[in-house]
Amino acid sequence: MNQEHPTFLDETAGTAPNTSNRLIVQVYLGPRSYEIDIVTDGLASLSGRLESCKERLSAPGGQVSRKALIVTDGNVAKLYAHVVRHSLEDDGWDCQVHEVEPGEQSKCQASVSAIYDQLVEFRADRHTVIAAVGGGVVGDLAGFAAATYARGIPFIQIPTTLLAQVDSSVGGKVGINHPSGKNLIGAFHQPTGVFIDTATLDSLPGRDYVSGLGEVIKYGASLDDQFFEYLEANVEGMRERASDVLRHVVAHSCRLKADIVEADEEERTGKRAILNYGHTFAHAFETLCGYGTLLHGEAVSIGMVYAARLAERCGLIDSSVTQRQTGLLEAVGLPVKLPKESNISTTDILDRMKLDKKTVAGQLRFVLPTKLGHAEVFCDIPEEDVVAVLDELAE
Ligand code: GLY
């Protein structure tokens, strides 16, 4: 963890969560710095919370444009986007809502064009704000429109799924899919602020919520053993969606991700690649099982089990690390094995992993643990060890 940037984490390391109602995580990126503001039951006061990013929302001369296009999807519009809209309008903002179909298929060029059209019609200028209210699809799509309209306009993230709150809303990766590849068209465009209300997780279907915990456990297993211990000690709180546990879990995950993003904003040095722990296997599983069969966090959960077994086989960790990780994943209700009916072969998985866009010059890259709470990138893992682990775990 980056010790130069003390946050609430210093007070809450280990098993004692901060019980204050509002937690702030600072992301230090020079002129692109921003705050992740985490509360429970705070959507209705969003406009007041925008104070923290007033400077970055201001036009030259200091005036805030107070014009926002709220991008959301059909599920979230009814639940939360109108709360955001009212909060802004009550404070004098001129708002319009742009609704997309829920689901991955909305991350496409036609959806971006439709957002551009509405921005033009709305007479948006370079200081108009895009507010993304929803999960990862909405955040990635709205963020990409913000990155490209008028060479970049401000956008704020208001993520309403656990996966988006702990991962996709932080770090500035925005983009859409191309028919031949997920996230193939994109940009780095940091949000001006991230506003998280953990109460939005109450309405999340159980499977989606638990899937988000896969990314949370990833942070503990690959970056922070004390956080891993906190998660082990708070399985009940996570399962029950206890608000104090959720605020701590979300804030700490964001802090861990922010530390990595601060160190390697545009994934140039390999540090940001650590965030892909479990993902080399997971991407292959998601594709081969058919998108939608495994949710992303479920695939990451199974992928982390494979990665830990591979690390064990290569002598990087002993079996107790794999067992503790598997124990925690199972305790929160995540799958640790591929579904029986998936019937995918070792050759299929290996071939798929070689096609992954994170593969460099055909060389498989794995993020593997070297102890609990620490992982590194390896490019020289013998293929026979990968095959052995794939065969072993298929049994
Ligand atoms: N989700 C991985 C990253 O943001 O780099």
Residues whose N, C-alpha, C, O or C-beta is under 5 A from the ligand:
A	BS01	LIG	V170 G171 K173 R272 L275
